[in-house]
């Protein structure tokens, strides 16, 4: 059972997936920082607010200047500023993934469009150059391609 798990865990696609998840998590942190630290401040400035994170609706009836003050007082709030930051994070990550997948698909289409450079020997099923007249593996005579 341990041997089977080791084979499963060390398969190429499993390792690729693990690397992808780790890189994705790091990329998510970069995008979150971009939204919070670079995108939100100018947007907040244009809206006349100090910080988008401080956009909230107080459900408790009191008056608080910032979300931190409301949380400290234990007030119930709807934190739509934080939600807007999270939506912006999601949209940017989705756009980046879309662009990556689109580029990979473009490379696959270009690769599929290339003419084959080899053919299969009908006798030994080895890969043989298209211009070969004799198989280098089994020395069988081949018909012209």
N, C-alpha and C positions, 0 to 999 in steps of 0.2 A: 504494500500500500504506500509506503514511504517512497519507493522507487517510482511508482506511478505519479505521485504528487510532484516529485522532482522533475519528471519528464514534462508534466503539464506546466509547471511554473517556469521552466527554462526554455519553453518553446519560443521561437523567434517572435511570433505575433504577440505573445503575452508580455515579453520584455518591451516590445515597441509600444504596447498599450500603456504600460507602467511609465515609460519615459514620457509619453504624450500627456498623461494625467499630471505628472510632476511639472512639466513645462506649462501646461494649461493653468495650473494653480498659480505658478509664478506670473504668468501673463495676466491672469485675473487681478493680481495685486497691483501690477503696473497700470492696468486700465482703471482700477479703483482710485489709485493715486492721481492719475491724469484727470479723472472726473472731479474728484474732491479738491485737488490742489491747483489745477490749472484751468479747468472748464467752469466750475461753479463760481469762483470769485468774480470773473468779469460778468457773468450772467447775473449774479447777485447785485453787482454794481449797477448794471443797466436797469434792473428792477427796483433799485433804490433800497435794497435790503443789505444788511451787513453780511449775512451768511444764509445760503439756502437751507442749511441744516436747521436753522432756527425758524423755519416755516412750519407752524403747527397750529392746530385748533385745540383750544383748551376746553375740555368737556366738564371740568369741575366748577366753573363759574368764577374762579379767581383771576387775577391779572398777573402775568409773568412776562418778563422782558425776553428771556431766552428759554430754550428747551431745557437746558441744564437746570435753571432755577425751578421750572415746573416739575422736573423729575425729582429734584431734591425735596420739594414740598410734597411729593407723592401725588401730584395731580394727574388725572386721566387725560391723555392727549392723543390726538390723531397727528402723527408725524409725517405729513405729506412731503416735506422737504427732503427727508431721508429717503422716502420712497422715490422721489424724482431722481435723486442721485443713483439709486439702485437701478432704476429703469435705464438711465443713461449708461451705466456700466454694462448692463445686459445688451443694449443696442450696439455699443461699440465692440464688445466681444463677438456678438453675432455677425457684425459687419466684417470683422477681421477673419473669422472662421469661413464666412462665405467667400471672401476674396481668396483665401488660401485654397479652399476646395475648388473654386473656379480655375485657379491657376494650375492645380494638379490635373484637373480634367483636361485642360488645354494641352498640357504636356503629353498626356496619354493619347489624345486624338492625333497629335503630331507624330508620336511614335508609331501608332497604328497605321498611319498613312505611308510610312516608309516601305519601299519594296523589300521583299525578303532577300537576304544575302546568302542564304543557304537552303539546301533541300535535304530530304531524308533519303538515305540509301534504301532501296526496296529489299535488299538482301540482309543487311545487318542492322538496319534502322539507326545508323549513325548520321550525324550531321555532316554534310558534304557541300563544298562550294558549288555555286550554280554553274560555274564554268568547267568543273571537273568532268573528265570522261572516264575516270576510273576511281573507285572508292579507295581512299588511303587506308582504311581500316581492314576491309576484307578483300581488296584488290579486284572486286567484281567490275565488269565493264558496264558503264552507265550510258543511257541514251542522253542525247543532248537535251538541255532544258527547254 
